[in-house]
């Protein structure tokens, strides 16, 4: 049964807490950005979701220092990672949503035994930095926030955008909220909110916490089960399985749990929730 709700200045560029402007941040963090270490033939090729980019960008140098192995990273939206792998793009290790990985395993693209949970980022609402306030988490508070807002931005082709649409459907808010919501490209909802072009941005907690000029003010109710789950896996075409598994072991090591938690990523267990709604939404 749907969970219902009952309805009852622009700054284009700035520095926040020593961070670069939101536009510089996007240039560094945008989808399709290839970065970090050396793309030699013997490096590990990691294909990672944009939702995990900030954590990955900090973790990979630590892995390289500890292992002596180089990693070449490419970022894209969660659905795009899956599509590019399905289309035959080469990689060694990947990070995307687990419901996509199940299909990649069935398609012979991923080693089934290598598929492990990486982390869960809450689906979050962000706004321009203001005075500190308690995080809104209840159904009533989130519904009221969405109904009050004049404008909302979300990622049109990303998992967070699909989750947002699923959320407003299940909260009974589609007719009131969708007309004032704008689908944008990867990383752009937080830019629009930070610059004052829209009032609210919908994104994974990881993205909102890392972007300058914007802060998380609410998370969607936990009982909706629409957080952004990500898992890690190894390609069936991996060039060196032992080295690839070293990276997988590092990314799933409990030793980095506290680091991830501080970035808005919580560990979870594969199979701990149903992905039927997201599978249907992704296929639409």
C-alpha positions in Angstrom: 0.0 0.0 0.0 1.4 3.5 -0.8 2.5 5.6 2.1 0.5 8.7 1.8 1.1 12.3 2.9 -1.7 14.7 3.7 -1.1 18.3 2.7 -2.0 20.3 5.7 19.1 36.2 -4.4 21.7 34.4 -6.6 25.4 33.8 -6.0 27.1 32.2 -9.0 30.4 31.2 -7.4 31.8 31.2 -3.9 34.2 29.6 -1.4 32.8 27.7 1.6 35.1 26.5 4.5 38.1 26.7 2.2 36.5 24.6 -0.5 36.6 25.5 -4.2 33.5 27.1 -5.8 30.7 24.8 -6.7 31.6 25.1 -10.4 35.2 24.1 -9.7 33.9 21.2 -7.7 31.7 20.0 -10.5 34.6 20.3 -13.1 36.6 17.9 -10.8 33.7 15.6 -10.0 31.4 15.5 -13.0 30.2 12.2 -14.6 32.6 10.6 -17.1 35.6 12.2 -15.4 38.7 10.1 -15.6 41.1 10.6 -12.8 43.6 9.3 -10.3 46.9 7.5 -10.8 48.2 6.1 -14.0 46.4 4.5 -17.0 49.2 2.1 -17.8 48.3 -1.3 -19.1 49.1 -2.9 -15.7 46.9 -0.6 -13.6 43.6 -1.8 -12.2 40.7 -0.3 -14.1 38.0 0.8 -11.7 34.6 1.8 -13.1 32.8 3.6 -10.3 29.5 5.3 -9.7 29.4 9.1 -9.3 27.5 8.6 -6.0 30.8 7.2 -4.6 33.3 9.4 -6.3 34.3 11.5 -3.3 35.0 8.5 -1.1 36.8 6.7 -4.0 39.0 9.7 -4.7 40.2 9.7 -1.1 40.5 5.9 -0.7 42.4 5.0 -3.9 45.6 6.8 -2.9 45.5 4.9 0.4 45.1 1.7 -1.4 47.9 2.5 -3.9 50.3 3.4 -1.0 49.4 0.2 0.9 49.5 -2.2 -2.1 51.9 -0.6 -4.5 49.2 -1.0 -7.2 48.0 1.7 -9.5 44.3 2.3 -10.2 42.8 4.1 -13.1 39.3 5.3 -12.2 36.4 6.4 -14.4 33.2 7.8 -12.9 29.7 7.8 -14.4 26.1 7.6 -13.2 25.0 4.3 -11.7 22.8 3.3 -14.6 25.4 4.4 -17.1 28.1 2.3 -15.4 25.9 -0.8 -15.9 25.0 0.2 -19.5 28.6 0.7 -20.5 29.6 -2.6 -19.0 26.8 -4.4 -20.7 27.9 -2.8 -24.0 31.3 -4.4 -23.6 33.5 -1.6 -22.1 36.5 -3.1 -20.5 37.1 -2.8 -16.8 38.6 -4.9 -13.9 36.5 -3.7 -10.8 33.2 -1.9 -10.8 30.9 -0.1 -8.3 27.2 0.4 -9.1 23.8 -0.4 -7.7 23.4 -4.1 -6.9 20.2 -4.6 -8.9 22.2 -3.8 -12.0 25.0 -6.2 -11.0 22.6 -9.1 -10.8 21.7 -8.5 -14.5 25.4 -8.2 -15.4 26.1 -11.5 -13.7 23.4 -13.2 -15.6 24.8 -11.6 -18.8 28.2 -13.1 -18.1 29.9 -9.7 -17.5 30.6 -10.1 -13.8 32.1 -12.9 -11.6 29.2 -13.8 -9.3 31.4 -14.8 -6.3 33.1 -11.4 -6.4 29.8 -9.4 -5.9 29.9 -7.8 -2.4 28.2 -4.9 -0.7 30.1 -1.6 -0.7 27.9 1.0 1.0 24.5 2.7 1.3 24.0 6.5 1.0 20.7 7.9 2.2 18.5 9.7 -0.4 18.9 13.3 0.8 17.4 16.7 0.3 20.0 19.6 0.3 19.7 23.3 0.4 22.0 26.4 0.6 23.9 26.5 3.8 22.0 28.2 6.6 21.9 28.1 10.3 22.3 24.6 11.8 19.0 22.8 12.2 17.9 19.3 13.1 17.8 16.9 10.2 14.3 16.2 9.0 13.5 12.5 8.7 9.8 11.9 9.4 7.3 11.4 6.7 5.3 14.4 7.8 8.4 16.7 7.9 9.7 15.6 4.5 6.3 15.9 2.9 5.8 19.4 4.3 9.3 20.4 3.1 8.6 19.2 -0.5 5.2 20.9 -0.6 6.6 24.2 0.6 9.5 24.3 -1.8 9.1 26.5 -4.9 11.6 24.5 -7.0 13.5 21.2 -6.7 16.3 19.7 -8.8 17.1 16.1 -9.3 19.4 13.9 -11.5 17.2 12.9 -14.5 19.1 9.8 -15.5 20.6 8.8 -12.2 19.5 6.4 -9.5 18.8 9.2 -7.0 16.5 10.8 -9.5 14.6 7.5 -10.1 14.4 7.0 -6.3 13.1 10.6 -5.9 10.3 9.9 -8.4 9.5 6.6 -6.6 9.4 8.5 -3.3 6.9 11.1 -4.4 4.7 8.5 -6.0 4.6 6.4 -2.8 4.1 9.5 -0.7 1.2 10.6 -2.9 2.9 13.9 -3.9 3.5 13.4 -7.6 0.9 15.9 -8.8 2.0 18.6 -6.4 5.8 18.1 -6.5 6.8 16.8 -10.0 5.6 20.0 -11.9 8.1 22.1 -9.8 10.9 19.6 -10.1 13.7 19.9 -12.7 15.6 16.9 -14.1 19.3 17.8 -14.5 22.6 16.1 -15.4 25.1 14.4 -13.1 26.2 16.7 -10.3 24.0 19.6 -11.5 21.2 19.5 -8.9 23.7 20.6 -6.1 25.1 23.3 -8.3 21.6 24.6 -9.0 20.8 24.7 -5.3 24.1 26.2 -4.2 23.8 29.0 -6.7 20.2 29.7 -5.7 18.7 28.7 -9.0 16.5 26.1 -7.2 15.5 25.9 -3.6 16.2 22.2 -3.0 18.5 19.5 -4.5 17.8 15.7 -4.4 21.0 13.6 -4.3 22.8 10.9 -2.4 24.0 12.1 1.1 27.6 11.6 -0.2 27.2 14.2 -3.0 25.4 16.8 -0.8 28.0 16.5 2.0 30.9 16.9 -0.4 29.6 19.8 -2.4 30.4 23.4 -1.3 27.6 25.8 -0.6 24.9 23.2 0.1 24.1 21.2 3.2 21.8 18.2 3.9 18.6 19.2 5.6 16.4 16.1 5.3 16.5 12.4 4.4 13.6 10.4 3.0 11.8 8.2 5.5 13.7 4.9 6.1 10.6 2.8 5.6 10.5 3.8 1.9 13.7 1.8 1.5 15.0 4.2 -1.2 18.5 4.8 -0.1 21.2 4.4 -2.7 22.8 1.0 -2.3 26.1 0.4 -4.1 28.1 -2.8 -4.5 31.5 -3.8 -5.8 32.4 -6.6 -8.2 35.0 -8.0 -10.6 34.7 -8.3 -14.4 34.8 -11.8 -16.1 37.3 -10.2 -18.4 39.6 -9.0 -15.6 43.2 -8.9 -16.6 44.6 -9.9 -13.2 42.0 -11.3 -10.8 44.3 -11.5 -7.8 45.1 -7.8 -8.0 41.5 -6.9 -8.7 40.4 -8.8 -5.6 43.0 -6.9 -3.5 41.1 -3.7 -4.4 37.7 -5.4 -3.6 39.0 -6.6 -0.3 40.3 -3.1 0.5 36.9 -1.4 -0.4 35.0 -3.9 1.7 37.4 -4.0 4.7 35.7 -3.0 8.0 38.8 -0.9 8.7 37.4 1.8 6.5 33.9 1.7 7.9 34.3 4.8 10.1 35.8 6.7 7.2 32.8 5.9 5.0 30.3 6.7 7.8 31.8 10.1 8.2 31.2 10.7 4.4 27.6 9.6 4.6 28.0 5.9 3.6 26.8 3.1 5.8 27.7 -0.6 5.3 24.8 -2.9 4.5 24.1 -6.5 3.7 23.3 -7.7 0.2 19.7 -9.0 0.1 18.6 -7.0 3.1 15.9 -5.2 1.1 13.9 -5.7 -2.0 14.9 -3.9 -5.2 11.7 -4.7 -7.2 10.6 -1.0 -7.3 14.0 0.2 -8.5 14.2 -2.5 -11.1 10.8 -1.4 -12.5 11.7 2.3 -12.3 15.1 1.7 -14.0 13.5 -0.3 -16.8 10.8 2.4 -17.5 
